Amino acid sequence: MDLVEKMLGGAQQPLARLISMVERDAPEVPEIMKLIYPRTGRAHVIGVTGPPGGGKSTIVDRLTHVMRGRELTVGIIAVDPTSPFSGGAVLGDRIRMQQHYLDSGVFIRSMATRGSQGGLPRSTKGVIKLLDAFGKDIVLIETVGVGQTELDVMGSADTVVVVLVPEAGDAIQTMKAGLMEIADIFVVNKADRGGADYLKAELEAMLRIGPRPGWQPPVLLTQANNDVGVAELYENVEKHRRAMTECGKLVERRREQREAEFLQVIREKVEGRLLELVKKNGRLKASLEAVGAGTQDPYSASLEIINNKALLNSWIHELEE
């Protein structure tokens, strides 16, 4: 494919067009992924997540500045709420990252959640692969900040940075959000405000209760607006990468992510084919209507279908046609 060849040659416009194709799930996407796959797996993917208002955008901006100072190339995926008018991202990349807009070593893409409840749109993994194949040393993902369900980043990132602020509530609330389990590094941003030291101590106490093999998440204080603590944050990102590489956890995490993506793709494709089948298969349509009308419960109806091998074989035949 000509666009892929140009992108692999270093052209940014074909990269942008390929990302758009991945976002709209164009028919060419499987071929695109096949062509770029041998060039993937080299970038370090960093997810920056946490509740809204924590200063994630500022941290990503300052981290990018530190990385560029070390001559690393950076790809940024900035996930924003979906516009109710255009369906696109509410905030644009030029608004977020003005100081990096003209830097050829930085590629920024704003993406809309498009209904995703996990903080990342479905197309994020494909965009990460494109930026990786393009040659970016680092891929930074800033999630939208949707609160307690924002856990998708664990399935995409090598290092997960969770950003909190002193006013975000106590550490118990953080654990309820699931962030204790996914964080590789905690950041208490806006640390010039009261309560920062207390939240840091509470997080550290909770982390001591369940230490992890190979890596114990640090809790860092930053003032991203004043560029305080950001260089230390980057050093800890690098420490995490080295530790995970040395103990084999990075390879294991990436393998689990690939396996999960494989199963997700199968699930989505099978679901799509089943929805097509409902429209033309009378037996399946009748069961669906019975469940919808309330004359049969979903569990009984599904078991009748799953346990009917002859019916399943006929559907498989229809799907293959």
C-alpha positions in Angstrom: 0.0 0.0 0.0 1.5 3.3 -1.1 0.4 5.3 2.0 2.1 2.8 4.3 5.3 2.9 2.3 5.4 6.7 2.5 4.6 6.7 6.2 7.4 4.1 6.9 9.7 6.4 4.9 9.1 9.2 7.4 6.2 11.2 5.8 3.8 12.7 8.4 0.9 13.4 6.1 0.4 9.7 5.1 0.7 8.9 8.9 -2.2 11.3 9.6 -4.3 9.8 6.8 -3.6 6.2 8.1 -4.6 7.2 11.6 -7.9 8.6 10.2 -8.5 5.3 8.4 -7.9 3.4 11.6 -10.2 5.7 13.6 -13.1 5.1 11.2 -12.3 1.4 10.9 -11.8 1.5 7.2 -11.8 -1.8 5.2 -8.1 -1.4 4.6 -7.2 -1.5 8.3 -6.3 -5.2 8.5 -4.0 -4.9 5.5 -2.4 -1.7 7.1 -1.8 -3.5 10.4 -0.3 -6.5 8.6 2.2 -4.3 6.7 3.3 -2.3 9.6 3.5 -5.2 12.2 7.2 -6.0 11.5 8.1 -2.5 12.4 6.3 -2.4 15.8 7.3 -3.2 19.3 10.2 -0.7 19.7 8.4 2.3 21.2 7.9 2.7 24.9 4.2 3.4 25.5 3.4 5.6 28.6 -0.2 6.0 29.7 -1.1 9.1 31.8 -4.4 8.7 33.5 -6.4 9.8 36.5 -9.5 11.7 37.4 -10.4 15.0 35.6 -8.7 18.2 36.7 -5.4 16.6 37.8 -3.3 18.4 35.2 -2.6 15.4 32.9 -2.3 17.6 29.8 0.3 19.8 31.5 2.3 16.8 32.7 2.3 15.3 29.2 3.4 18.6 27.8 6.2 19.0 30.3 7.3 15.3 29.9 7.5 15.8 26.1 9.8 18.8 26.7 12.1 16.6 28.9 12.1 13.8 26.4 12.9 16.1 23.5 15.8 17.5 25.6 17.1 13.9 25.5 16.7 13.8 21.7 13.9 11.3 21.9 11.1 11.4 19.3 7.5 11.5 20.8 4.1 10.6 19.6 1.2 11.9 21.6 -2.4 10.5 21.7 -4.6 13.1 23.5 -8.0 11.6 24.2 -10.8 14.1 24.6 -14.5 14.0 25.1 -16.6 13.5 21.9 -18.2 16.6 20.5 -22.0 16.3 20.4 -22.0 18.3 17.1 -19.1 17.0 15.0 -18.4 13.6 16.7 -14.8 14.6 16.9 -12.6 15.6 19.8 -13.7 18.6 21.8 -10.2 19.9 22.3 -7.7 20.1 19.4 -4.0 19.2 19.5 -2.9 22.7 18.6 -4.7 24.1 21.7 -3.1 21.5 24.0 0.5 21.4 22.8 1.2 24.7 21.1 4.9 24.7 22.1 5.4 21.4 20.3 3.3 22.0 17.2 6.2 23.0 15.0 8.6 20.4 16.4 9.1 17.7 13.7 10.2 15.3 16.4 6.7 15.4 18.0 3.5 14.1 16.4 0.3 14.9 18.2 -3.1 13.5 17.6 -6.4 14.3 19.4 -8.9 11.5 19.5 -12.5 11.4 20.6 -13.7 8.7 23.0 -16.6 7.9 20.7 -18.7 6.3 23.4 -15.9 4.4 25.1 -16.4 4.0 28.9 -12.8 2.9 29.6 -11.0 6.2 28.9 -9.7 5.2 25.5 -11.4 4.9 22.1 -11.3 1.4 20.5 -8.9 2.5 17.8 -6.2 3.5 20.2 -4.2 0.3 19.9 -4.0 0.7 16.1 -2.9 4.3 16.4 -0.1 3.3 18.8 1.1 0.7 16.3 1.2 3.4 13.6 3.2 5.8 15.7 5.5 2.9 16.8 6.1 1.8 13.1 6.7 5.5 12.2 9.7 5.4 14.5 8.7 7.3 17.6 10.8 6.4 20.6 8.0 7.2 23.0 4.2 7.1 22.7 2.4 9.1 25.3 -1.3 8.4 25.8 -3.3 10.9 27.8 -6.7 9.5 28.7 -9.9 11.5 28.8 -10.4 11.5 32.6 -13.7 9.7 33.0 -13.2 8.7 36.6 -13.7 5.2 38.0 -14.0 3.3 34.8 -10.8 4.6 33.2 -8.8 1.3 33.1 -8.4 0.7 29.4 -4.9 2.2 29.5 -3.6 -0.9 31.3 -4.2 -2.8 28.1 -2.2 -0.5 25.9 0.7 1.0 28.0 4.1 -0.3 29.2 4.1 2.2 32.0 1.0 3.7 33.6 1.3 7.0 35.4 -1.7 7.9 37.6 -2.1 11.6 38.3 -4.0 12.8 41.4 -4.3 16.1 43.2 -4.5 16.8 47.0 -8.2 17.6 46.6 -9.0 14.3 44.8 -10.1 12.6 48.0 -8.5 10.1 50.3 -6.5 7.1 49.2 -9.5 4.8 49.9 -11.4 6.4 47.1 -8.4 6.0 44.8 -8.3 2.3 45.5 -12.1 2.0 44.8 -11.4 3.5 41.4 -9.2 0.6 40.5 -6.2 2.9 40.1 -4.2 1.2 42.9 -4.0 -2.0 40.7 -3.0 -0.4 37.4 -0.6 2.4 38.5 3.1 1.9 38.0 3.9 5.4 39.2 1.7 7.7 41.3 1.9 11.5 40.8 0.4 13.9 43.3 0.3 17.0 41.1 -0.3 20.6 42.2 1.7 19.7 45.2 2.0 23.3 46.4 -1.6 22.9 47.6 -2.4 21.7 51.1 -2.8 18.0 51.7 -0.3 16.8 49.1 2.1 15.3 51.7 -0.8 13.6 53.5 -2.1 12.0 50.3 1.5 10.9 49.4 1.9 9.3 52.8 -1.5 7.6 52.6 -0.7 6.2 49.1 2.7 4.9 50.3 1.1 3.2 53.3 -1.4 1.4 51.1 1.3 0.3 48.6 3.2 -1.3 51.5 0.3 -3.5 52.2 0.5 -5.3 48.9 4.0 -5.0 47.5 4.5 -6.1 43.9 7.3 -8.4 42.7 9.9 -6.6 40.5 8.6 -3.1 41.0 7.2 -1.0 43.9 5.3 2.0 42.5 6.8 5.3 43.8 4.6 8.3 44.8 6.0 11.6 43.4 5.1 15.2 44.1 5.0 17.5 41.1 4.0 21.1 40.2 3.7 20.6 36.5 2.7 24.2 35.9 6.0 25.3 37.4 8.0 22.4 35.8 8.8 21.0 39.3 9.3 17.3 39.6 8.7 16.4 36.0 12.3 15.5 35.3 12.2 13.2 38.3 9.0 11.7 36.9 10.7 10.9 33.6 13.6 9.3 35.5 11.2 7.0 37.3 9.5 6.1 34.0 12.9 5.0 32.7 13.6 3.1 36.0 10.3 1.3 35.6 11.1 0.3 32.0 14.6 -1.0 33.0 13.2 -3.0 36.0 10.4 -4.5 33.9 12.8 -5.4 31.2 15.3 -7.0 33.5 12.7 -9.2 35.3 10.9 -10.2 32.1 7.6 -8.4 33.1 7.6 -6.1 30.1 7.7 -9.0 27.7 4.9 -10.7 29.7 2.8 -7.5 29.8 3.1 -7.0 26.0 2.2 -10.7 25.4 -0.9 -10.4 27.5 -1.9 -7.2 25.7 -1.5 -8.9 22.3 -3.5 -11.9 23.4 -6.3 -9.6 24.8 -6.4 -7.6 21.6 -6.6 -10.8 19.5 -9.6 -12.0 21.5 -11.2 -8.6 21.4 -10.9 -8.5 17.6 -12.5 -11.9 17.3 -15.3 -11.0 19.7 -16.1 -7.8 17.7 -16.0 -9.6 14.4 -18.1 -12.5 15.6 -20.6 -10.1 17.2 -20.9 -8.2 13.9 -21.5 -11.4 11.9 -24.1 -12.5 14.5 -26.0 -9.3 14.2 -26.1 -9.8 10.4 -27.3 -13.3 10.9 -30.2 -12.2 13.2 -31.7 -10.3 10.3 -31.9 -13.4 8.0 -32.2 -16.4 10.4 -35.8 -16.9 11.5 -35.0 -19.1 14.5 -32.5 -16.6 16.0 -34.7 -13.7 15.2 -37.7 -15.4 16.9 -35.6 -16.0 20.1 -34.5 -12.4 20.1 -38.1 -11.2 19.8 -39.2 -13.6 22.6 -36.6 -12.2 24.9 -37.4 -8.6 23.9 -41.1 -9.2 24.5 -40.4 -10.7 27.9 -42.0 -14.1 27.2 -38.6 -15.9 27.6 -35.6 -15.0 29.8 -32.2 -14.4 28.1 -30.4 -17.2 29.8 -32.9 -19.9 28.8 -33.1 -18.6 25.3 -29.3 -18.5 24.9 -28.8 -22.0 26.3 -31.4 -23.4 23.9 -29.3 -22.1 21.1 -25.9 -23.0 22.4 -27.0 -26.6 23.2 -28.6 -27.1 19.8 -25.6 -28.4 17.8 -27.5 -28.8 14.6 -28.7 -25.2 14.8 -25.2 -23.9 15.6 -23.8 -25.9 12.6 -26.4 -24.4 10.3 -25.5 -20.9 11.5 -21.8 -21.5 11.1 -22.5 -22.6 7.5 -24.5 -19.4 6.9 -21.7 -17.3 8.4 -19.2 -18.9 6.0 -21.3 -18.1 3.0 
